[in-house]
Amino acid sequence: MRNYTNLNLYSLQKNLKVIRKLLNLTCEEFGGMLGCTKQTISNYEAGRVVMPKYMGIAIYAVIDSLSVEENIRQVIDILLDEKEPS
């Protein structure tokens, strides 16, 4: 289980499309799990909208709730740990 107090929203939003594809989900499926539209997911992925913290928490929770192969989970964890450039 993740520590939701120190979310890396930068790396989550930057890598959201890759993470979604690793999870084998469409924008519509991912949005349905999060209670938002496929357009909202598309906007986050394209960087047209800054992802709010509550959505980051929801995305982390969905990722944690899915049955994902260990090697895919490790790749996702690496993508989520990326640091924001200074």
JOWO-V927177 format. One record per pair of residues at least 12 apart in sequence whose C-alpha atoms are under 6 Angstrom apart, sorted by the first residue. I is the first residue (numbers start at 1). J is the second residue. If there is no record, write none. Layout:
BEGIN
<<I,J> <I,J>>
END
This chain:
BEGIN
<<11,80> <11,82> <12,80> <16,45> <17,45> <27,41>>
END
